[in-house]
């Protein structure tokens, strides 16, 4: 029985796909190995290519694999594999490269997984990636990432994802509901809906057959699943109907992650985003009006071409005054075959990193303020994992991270408790006298 280990770079979508591919191996008679602890016969590296660092990370992983397992079979899949298959095949130690349309055919294409003098490359043009391959992650009993959509029809000037994953396409509502029920029946309490452009859900066989609202309405009826979260949704697709639905739902959590990328309308136009700050502001205001307690996360890019000191100040001031909960900050890096890579007014690297640091500090302040605002509230917590020190951690419905004594609560338990104080690690602890309602 050959052992296979997996390493995943990038987004939640990649994790869901890696998990599905690992189950395919196990069903075919392979034994799944722990990447960090075991030495495997086969390694599958699922790559991202959103930033330059992701590419460098892939190369490092291959070197690390070769050091601990010189004779193993190494396969690279994922976005980087689709974008630059020839470049990857030239990396010393790589045996095979599979593109977007081939990664789910890995067992058929690489039958035997025997090393050859010549690298095997299977990467058809991204236009051939038209089918939807369903995926979901199962790493523990508490939370699962369920892929409902893939690909993207947008043309943001900084992004390679449409080149790596193809056009927008979705699973059927019937299939998503069936998988959600199966996941819930396995004991999982929370499902995170994920995709490349999740809010664009509903394009099946090249035609729009449903909307994202149609999907979440059906999922809300499933008694097998206690909680649903929306992983990320574009502001132009997060309409009032979706916000109002979540506000009135018991199963969909009051937690939104909404990409912004810049607080400057000038830069949003250069990025070819499908909204300006006025629309973004209105979405945040709508959420805060209906769900004052909701957690709101924001993606932002610093150092995009043309981001002067003045433009960055506009973004910083906009975010400072926006009632949000935290930021995910990305330092812009040039990507081949994107419009942005050819733009003038390049921001020096040192300025990019300075601005990134400023926004990360702002994010820490926003998160602490959000946590502080909800101290003494009673909220439902899903405890997820026990730490090495014996404490147990989990998240409230509105995505406040909680740390408690592992002797008081069990993993995969949903409890209502009163939020006490913020501990030295920045997490919230429950009140010792807090009523616990199972």
N, C-alpha and C positions, 0 to 999 in steps of 0.2 A: 504494500500500500504506500504510494508516494505521498509525501507531505507537501502541502502548498501553503505559502504565507502571502499576506497581502499588505501593501502600504498605500495609503490614500493621501493625496495632496489636494487641497482646495476646499470646495464648498460641500454643503449638506447633500446636494444632488449627487456628487461623486461618492459620498459615503453610502448613500442608498444603493447606488449601482454596484459598488464593490461588494456590499453585503449580498446582493442578489447573485452576483457572479460566484462568490464563495459558496453559496448554497448549491449552485450548479455543479461545482467541483465535488462537493460532498455527496450529492446525489449520484454522481458518476463513480463513486468509490474512492475518492481521494480523502486524505485526512487533513483537516485544517490545522495549521501550526500557528503559534504565536510569533509574530515577527520579531519582537524584542527578546524573547526567551529561548526560542527554538532555532535549530538549523534545518532548513527545508530543502526539498529537492527542486521545487518550483517556486519562483517569486513573481508576483503580478503587481506592478506598480501603476496605480491609477493617477494620472497627472492632471495638473491644472496649468493654464498658461495665461492667467490674468495679468501677472506681473513678471518682471524679469527674474525676481527671486525664486519664483516657482520653477522656472527652467533650471536655474542653478541647483535648486534643491533636488530635482530629479537626477541630475548628474552625480550629486553627492550620494544619494541613496544607492545608485548602481555601484559606486565605488565601495560603499559600506557592505553591500551584499557580497561582492566579490572577495572582500577580505575575510568574511566569516564562512562563506560557502563557495569556494572557487569553482566547483564543478556543477553548480546548480543551473537551472534553466531560467533566464530572466526575460520577462515579457513586459513591454511598456504599452499601456493603453491610455485613453483619455484625450483631453483637449490638445495637449502638447503633441501627442502622437498623431493626431489628425492634421495639425498645422505644419509640423516639420518631421514627417516620418523618415526621410532620408538622413536628415541631420541626426536624429536619434539613433538610427541604425549604425551610424559611425561611432557612437560612443563605445569605448572599449568595455566589453562585458555584457552588452545587450545581444540577446539571441533572436528576439522577435518584436515587431512593432505592429499594433493593430489599431486601425482608425475607428472613427465614430460608428460606421456601419458594420464593423467587423468584431468589435469587442465582445458582443454577446454570442458570437460564433466561435469563441476561443477554443472550445473543446473539439470542435470539428476541424478547424483550420490548423491547430497545432497538435494533432493526434500523436500521442507518444511522448511529446515534450523532450525529444532527444536533441542534444546540441549538434549543430552542423558547422562546417567551416564558413558557410555563407549565412548572413543574417536573413531571416524571413520577414518580409515587409508586406502587409496587407492593409492598404489604405486607399480606398476608392474616393473619387471626388465627393465633397461634402453634399453636393446636390443629390447624391444617391441615398442620403440618410433621410428617408421619408417615413419610415415605419416608427411606431412608438413601442419602445421596450419598457415594460412595467418593471418598477424596482421599489424595494423598501428595505430599510435597515433593521436588523434585529441584533443589537449589541447587549441589551439587558432587558429586564421586564418592565421598565418604566416608560421609556419614550422611544418612538419610532419615527423615522423620516420616510414619508410616503411620496414618491414621485408621481405627480399628476400631469405634468406638462414638460415638454422638452423643446429646445431650439428657440430662435428669436427672429422676428421679422423687422426689428428696429435696426437703425443704422447709426448708432452713436459713434462719433469719430474716434474714440479712444479704445473701442472694444473689438476683440477678436472672436467673441463667442459665436456670432452667426457663422463665421468661417470655420469654427471648430465643431459646431453642433447642428448646423443647418436651419431650416425653416421651422416656424412654430407648429407644434403638433401636440395632441393630447390623448390621454386615455379616455375611454368612454365612462360615463357616469356609473353605469351598471358595474363595470370592472372595478372602479375606485371604491364603490360602496361595498362590493363583495370582499375586496382585500382589507378594507377597514374593519369589517365585521370579523374576518379571520384573525386579524392582528389583535383586536379587542378580546376575542375569545381565548387567545393565548395568554392573556393576563396583562397585556400592556395597557397602561392607563391613559397615555397621551400620544397623539399622532400629530406630527408637524407636516403640513402640506408643503411640498417643495417642487421647484421647477426652475428653468432658466428665466422665464418670465411668467410667473405663476398666475398673475392676474389676467393673462391672455388666454387662460384655459378655455377650451371649447372648440378648437379647430381639429377636425377629424377627417382624414382622407382629403385634405386640402380645402375643406369647406367648414365655415363656422356653423356648428350644430348646437352649441350650448354657450352659456356664459359662466363666469366664475361664480356668480350669485346662484345660478341653477345648481352648481355642484355643492356649494356649502349648505344650501337649503336641504338637499338630500342627506348629506352627511350629518346634519344636526338631528336627524330623526333616528340615528343609530344608537340603540341603548347599550351596545357592547363597549362603546368607547366613552370614557368619562370626559376627556379633554381633547380639543383640537386647537392648534395654533397655525397661523398663516406665516410662513417663514419670511417672505419678503414680497412686497407688491408695489408696483410703480404708481406714483401719485395720480397720474392721469387715468389709471384703471381702478383706483380706490375711490369709487364714486359714493355718493350719499347713501344709495341703497345698501351697499355692502357694509358701510359704517353703521347704519341703523340696524341692520340685521345682527351684526356682532353685538351691538349694545343690548339687544333684546334676547340674545341666545344664552342658554345655560351651558352649552358645551364648547362654544368658541370663546377663547380666552381674550380678555381686554389687553391685547398686546399686538402692536403693529411695528413692522420694520419697513421703513419707507425710504428708498434711495432719493437723495437730493443731489449730490455730487458738487454743487456749487450754490452759494447764495447770491451770485452775480448773474443777472439776466444776460449780460453780455457773454459770459462764459457758457451759460446754458445753451445759448444759440450756437456758439462755436462747437459745443459738444453734440449738437443736434438732439438735445433732449426734447421730449414732447410736452413740455409744460414750462411755465415761468414761475417765479417765486410767489406771485399773487395766488395762483392756483394751489401751490404747496401750502401757503399760509392758511388758505381756506380749509384745506383738508385737516390740518392740525387743529384749527379752531372747531371744526365739526366734531372731531373726536373728543376734544376737551369739553365741549358743551354736553355731549351725551355720556361720556365716560371720563369724568375728572380724574379717576384713579388709574386710567390706562397707562401702560408703559409704551413709550414711543421711541424707537431706535432709528437712527439716521445714518446712511452712508454718505461720505463726503470725500472728494478727491482734492488733494492739494498739489500745486505745482504744474497744473495743466498749462500748455503754451498760451502766453498772453496774460497769465495771472500776475499782474503787477502788484506792488505793495498795496496800492489803493484797492484793487479788486479783491485781494485777500482780506483786507480790512472790512470790506463790504460783507464777505462771507462770514468772517468771525463775528461781526456785529449782529448779523442776521441770526446766526445760531445762538449767540449769547442771549438774545431776547425772545427766542422761540421756546415755548413751553414743552420741551422734549426731555427724554430720560437718559439717553446715552448716545454716543457716536461710535461708528466704525470708520476709522480714518485710513485712507489709502494714499500713499505717496505715488504720484503719477510716474509711470515708466513707459518709455516708447515701446510700442509693439509693431513688428513688421506688418506690412500690408494694411495699416490703418491710416486714415486721413490725417489724424493728429500727428503722426510721426513725421509728416512732411511740413508741418506748420512752422512759421517763424516765431520769434519772441520766446525762445526756449528759456525756461526758468532754471537757473543754476542749481545743481544738486544740493549744495549746502543750504540754499533757501528752501528747497522742497522739504528737507528734513527739519529745518527750524520751524516751518509752518506746521508740519505734521506733529511735532512735539507740542506746540501751542494748543492745537485742537485736542490732542489726547489729554492734556491737563484740563482743558475745558470739559471734556467728556467726564473725567473723574469728578469734577465739581458738580456737573449736572446729575450724575448718578447718585452722589451722596445727598444732594438736595432732594431728589426724588425719594430716596429711601427715608430720609429724615421726615419728610412730609407725611409719610404713611406709618410712622411709629405710633403705636397704641391702637392701630386698626386691627380688626379681626379679619383674617384672610385664610383661604384654603391653600394648603401647601401639599405638594407632591414630593415626598422624600425619595431621593434617587440613588445615592451611593454613600457608603461608609468610608471615611478617610482613614489614613494610617494612624492618626492620633485617637481614633475611636469615635470621633464626632460624625454626625450624619448631615448631609447637605441636600437641599432641594430648592424648588422654586414655588413662589406663590402664583396664583392665577395671573396676576399682573407683573410677573417676571422679576420679583424681588428675590434675590438669592438668600436662603436661610441656612444657618448653621445651628445645630442643636446637639444635645447629648445623645450618643448612639444607643444608650441604655433606655431612653424614653420612647423612641420611635423606631419603626421598622421600615426598611426599604420597600418601595412600591406601595406605601400607605398614603392615603389622602386624609389629612387632618385639618380641622379649623382651629387656629390658634391666634393669640394676640401677639403682635409684633412688639418686641421689647426694646432693644437698643442695638446700635451698630458696634460690632466688636473691632479689635485692633486690625483684623484682616479685611475690614470693609464689608463684612456680611452682617446680616441682621440676626439676632438671637431672639427666641420667643420669650415672653414673660414667664417667669417660673411659676407664677400663680395662674397662668393662662388656662382657660377651660379647653379641654381637648375633646372634640366631638368626632368620633369615627364615622 
